[in-house]
Amino acid sequence: MPLTSGTGAAHAALLGVGAYRPERIVPNSEVVDAIESSDEWIQQRSGIRARRFAGPHETVRTMSVAASREALAAAGVDARQIDCVVVATVSHLMQTPALATLVAHDLGTEQAAAFDISAACAGFCHGVAMAQDFIRGGSARHVLVIGVEKLSDITDPTDRGTAFIFADGAGAVVVGPSETPGIGPVVWGSDGEQADLIRSRQAWDEVLADDEPRTPHLVMQGNSVFRWASFTMAKTAQQALDRAGIGVEELDVFIPHQANNRITDAMARAMKLPAHVRIARDIVDSGNTSAASVPLALERMIREGEARSGDVALLIAFGAGLAYAAQVVIVP
């Protein structure tokens, strides 16, 4: 007897966006001495003026819950309507249980499916792609996708290549059924041959074998990452536009992973973005928050009126792995 396949919604869309930014603002002046640098050098290299660091009371769990509650309110969706919670993070320091299960419980979902994904800075865009497929395939009707990081826990404050870049925060979206297409086909992939460009300094077994175990910090070959992202990701972005049937002239908003303003500028030039396209610059005051950077940037643009409901937006993210993902979405 043949199996009956699930029937889902014809389309899916972003229904609401939420964010949580830690209370502590850390200007460049607070990080320069440890890396023998200057505010001018940091701004020239990255565009960053300040970032947010979470305090002891601000955990990946509490930040995720706060961002999720805001997204649920914006979407007009009750937590009990959430069928699945997907958390993208690399800074939940417990091997198990998944952070998503704890967040699902804290929010009051009715035993929603919940799991974490580890795709570094590209994790949120991976989560959005998965959510769309779950909804259209009938596995879920409403999916909560969260990108959260507390990178201050795994960043060496004396590392000149990373200390001024990474930061903390959380962003979330509710993805649900739609009568019209609200999320375009994903273009994603990985380049494991270059995995060493961004990685943890040590594996946990190596850490535990040390006489003085310490949390393994992130290390990055910044120049190589810059070259790869600036040009390879412009091609990926164009592929996402093509698969969505959108011309670059029809784009309203460009929201790339907030890795480096110079990378963003290089991508915009390579894509020949028209002058009317509004570009996310959340990195200036938020730093690089990895999996949280795209939803945080989207939330800021909506809140400040740079992205309006119905706008066509291109999301793209890339990071350790090297993993990447891009899709066109309609701003809720």
PyMOL commands that set and color helices and strands:
alter all, ss='L'
color gray80, all
select helices_A, chain A and resi 28-30+33-35+39-46+60-75+79-81+99-107+120-137+151-153+192-197+204-209+222-244+248-250+261-271+283-286+290-303+320-322
alter helices_A, ss='H'
color red, helices_A
select strands_A, chain A and resi 11-20+24-27+50-53+84-88+113-117+143-150+168-178+187-190+198-200+218-220+253-256+278-279+312-319+323-330
alter strands_A, ss='S'
color yellow, strands_A
deselect
rebuild
show_as cartoon
